[in-house]
Amino acid sequence: MKLGAARAKALAAWRLIDVDVPASGATFSYALDRNKLRQVRRREGRYLCARIYAARSPQSCGSSIFS
């Protein structure tokens, strides 16, 4: 699969990866951007907190999920 096709197929995951393609040569390197991954996981946690604990107080949500 080519890099452009991989990007189109998995755009959400593509945003979390740093790809380095040199001008010459047929190789490339990639690395996971851990800071972006951490931000995405925090956002997911907030979304789940709002959905699951909507009837509870926000303090109980923060203490149960993020601790």
Beta strands, then each sheet from edge to edge (+ up, - down):
strand 1: 17-20
strand 2: 29-32
sheet 1: 1+ 2-
end
